[in-house]
Amino acid sequence: MGKEMSTNDRNQLILICGGAGFIGSNWAHWLLENTESKLHIFDNLSRKGVLTNLENLKKAAGKSDRLKITIGDIRDQVEVDRAVSTATQVFQFAAQVAVTTSVTNPRHDFDVNLLGTFNVLEAARKSGNRPFVLFTSTNKVYGDLAEHQIVSFPKRHEFRDIGGISEAQPLDFHSPYGCSKGAADQYVRDYSRIYDIPSVVFRMSCIAGPRQFGNEDQGWVAHFLYSALEQNPLVIYGDGRQIRDVLCVEDLVRAFDAARTHQSITRGQIYNVGGGPENTVSLVELISEIEKLTGKKLQYVKDVARPGDQLVYVTDYGKLKRDTGWKPQFGVRQTLLRIYDWWKQNRAVVEPAVAAQPAIALENVSGAA
């Protein structure tokens, strides 16, 4: 078993695949501010707004030699091999992130999420260095959770029989996205068993926070807030009482650090990571909270539920807490406030990125609320 690792070890070279994105850039900022490690950002820059994230990382690194940036694609094995070859830690965040996109283009979803992650694992194996590898998976690997009874209230649905979903929940992929991420997280776990690579899987719930360019398909908390601030109507799929537990991205990066610094315990493990029962919110509850926060009325319409959408998902993060002592520190309102503050400082960048979403005509959508 590996020894505990110092987060201030200047000999660490940390590769972040997808490091210019929402989660990757937050993690990179945390590392620059809290450690002496060198960072290598590997990203194809396909997401809108990520150039701003890179510029901010460069400013944070200053004139030091701690930051290296490679524009590359996770699907290119040669490029991935080169990037992984000298890394002591690898964080695999590069992904196709939307269920809807996976349904319309399952081949692309497969190539990025499964083949791309396999490329990272193969590069780690061939390097001979056995780097620590952390992969971010998703709660979608558990399917629609139909075996759990639901009780409904005027503004939310809740589990009747359990407080949250633990790692004991059987896998049940319900979309190409669920399949690609679920298959990838099984590869990550198996490479730990077969090749002794210290790897960890995080099956994540709803992550929200600064540097998130939320849209209809991904980052719904930020998307709802930006829609209110910019007076854009949005679509609610289903009855709006769907429940998610929200985890602030700043709590997530603390979880990354906890997993890597306790790798003698966490290696080879899978963890459900989210805000937990104390940080649940429904869509209509979030709209109400946003209206109170911004003073702006949020217009929305309702449409039929989308395939693969879970009516209720709440994380039981007890395993990670037991193994590392980690638990969330930010509540839903605190997370909203942090996104709001970031939007105020970056409005000129956020609005063009979010504007890529087509406008919604209220009168043209059935079931208008």
Buried (B, 14 or more C-beta within 10 A) or exposed (E): EBEEBEBEEEEBBBBBBBBBBBBBBBBBBBBBEEBBBBBBBBBBBEBBBBEBBBEBBEEBBEEEEBBBBBEBBBBBBEBBBBBBBEBBBBBBBBBBBBBBBBBEBBEBBBBBBBBBBBBBBBBBBEBEBBBBBBBBBBBBBBBBBEEBEBEEEEBBBBBEEBEBBBBEBEEBBBBBBBBBBBBBBBBBBBBBEEBEBBBBBBBBBBBBBBBBBBBBBBBBBBBBBBBBBBEBBBBBBBBBBBBBBBBBBBBBBBBBBBBBBBBEBBBBBBBBBBBBBEBBBBBBBBBBBBEEBBEBEBBBBBBEBBEBBBBBBBBBBBBBBEBBEBBBEBBBBBBBBBBBEBBEEBEEBBBEBBBEBEEBEEEEBEEEE
